[in-house]
Amino acid sequence: MINYNDSEVALNFLVNTDIEAARAKCLYDGLLLQKKTVRAIQFLNSSGSAAERTEKALASEEYKLHLKKIEDAQIEFETFRNQRGSNALIIDMWRSVNSNQKKGNI
C-alpha cells in the first residue's frame, strides 16, 4: 500500500528533477534539429556525384557520432519522463488511498 513516505519521496523527486528533466528534453530536441545540419556539412565536404556525397555524409564518423548523441539524449529524456510519470502516479495513488481512508473505505 502507498503511504505518506512513498508520496513524499515521489514528490521530492518531481520537485528536484524539474530543471534536469527540462535540460534533457532541450538537449534531445536541439540535437535532433542539428541532425540535418551535420549531414549537410558532411555532404558539402565530400566529393563526387550528389548520390555519392549523400552516402558519404550518412556514413561519416561525424554523422554517426551525432546520431549516437541523439540516441543517448533520447534515452536520458525518456528515462526522466518515465520516472516522473511513475512518481506522479505514486502521488495520485496516495491521494486515492488517503481519501478512501478518510471516508472509512479502507
C-alpha positions as CSV (number, residue, x, y, z in Angstrom):
1,M,0.0,0.0,0.0
2,I,1.2,3.5,-0.8
3,N,1.9,5.5,2.4
4,Y,2.8,9.1,3.1
5,N,6.6,8.4,2.9
6,D,6.2,7.0,-0.6
7,S,4.3,10.0,-1.7
8,E,6.8,12.3,-0.1
9,V,9.7,10.6,-1.9
10,A,7.8,10.8,-5.2
11,L,7.0,14.5,-4.7
12,N,10.6,15.3,-3.8
13,F,11.8,13.5,-6.9
14,L,9.5,15.5,-9.1
15,V,10.5,18.8,-7.5
16,N,14.2,18.1,-7.6
17,T,14.3,17.0,-11.2
18,D,12.3,19.8,-12.9
19,I,15.3,21.5,-14.3
20,E,17.3,18.4,-15.1
21,A,14.4,16.9,-17.0
22,A,13.8,20.1,-18.9
23,R,17.5,20.2,-19.9
24,A,17.4,16.6,-21.0
25,K,14.4,17.4,-23.3
26,C,16.1,20.6,-24.7
27,L,19.3,18.7,-25.4
28,Y,17.4,16.0,-27.2
29,D,15.4,18.4,-29.2
30,G,18.4,20.5,-30.1
31,L,20.5,17.5,-31.3
32,L,17.5,16.3,-33.3
33,L,17.3,19.7,-35.0
34,Q,21.1,19.7,-35.8
35,K,20.9,16.3,-37.5
36,K,20.3,17.8,-41.0
37,T,23.0,20.4,-40.4
38,V,25.6,17.8,-39.5
39,R,24.6,15.8,-42.6
40,A,24.7,18.9,-44.8
41,I,28.2,19.9,-43.6
42,Q,29.5,16.4,-44.4
43,F,27.7,16.5,-47.8
44,L,29.4,19.8,-48.7
45,N,32.8,18.5,-47.5
46,S,32.5,15.4,-49.8
47,S,33.3,15.0,-53.5
48,G,31.6,13.0,-56.2
49,S,28.0,12.9,-57.5
50,A,25.1,14.0,-55.3
51,A,24.3,10.4,-54.5
52,E,27.9,9.6,-53.6
53,R,28.1,12.7,-51.5
54,T,24.9,11.8,-49.7
55,E,26.1,8.3,-48.9
56,K,29.5,9.6,-47.7
57,A,27.7,12.2,-45.5
58,L,25.5,9.5,-44.0
59,A,28.4,7.1,-43.5
60,S,30.7,9.8,-42.0
61,E,32.0,9.4,-38.5
62,E,30.7,12.9,-37.6
63,Y,27.2,12.0,-38.6
64,K,27.4,8.6,-36.8
65,L,28.7,10.4,-33.7
66,H,25.8,12.8,-33.9
67,L,23.3,10.0,-34.2
68,K,24.8,8.4,-31.1
69,K,24.5,11.7,-29.2
70,I,20.8,11.9,-30.2
71,E,20.2,8.3,-29.0
72,D,21.9,9.0,-25.7
73,A,19.9,12.2,-25.2
74,Q,16.7,10.5,-26.0
75,I,17.4,7.7,-23.5
76,E,18.1,10.2,-20.8
77,F,15.0,12.2,-21.6
78,E,12.7,9.2,-21.9
79,T,14.1,7.8,-18.6
80,F,13.3,11.1,-16.9
81,R,9.8,11.2,-18.4
82,N,9.1,7.6,-17.3
83,Q,10.4,8.2,-13.8
84,R,8.5,11.4,-13.4
85,G,5.3,9.7,-14.7
86,S,5.8,6.9,-12.3
87,N,6.3,9.2,-9.4
88,A,3.2,11.3,-10.4
89,L,1.2,8.0,-10.3
90,I,2.5,7.2,-6.8
91,I,1.3,10.6,-5.6
92,D,-2.1,10.1,-7.3
93,M,-2.4,6.6,-5.7
94,W,-1.5,8.1,-2.3
95,R,-4.2,10.7,-2.8
96,S,-6.8,8.0,-3.5
97,V,-5.7,5.8,-0.6
98,N,-5.7,8.8,1.7
99,S,-9.1,9.9,0.5
100,N,-10.6,6.4,1.0
101,Q,-9.1,6.2,4.5
102,K,-10.7,9.5,5.4
103,K,-14.1,8.2,4.2
104,G,-13.6,4.9,6.1
105,N,-13.5,2.8,2.9
106,I,-10.1,1.3,3.9
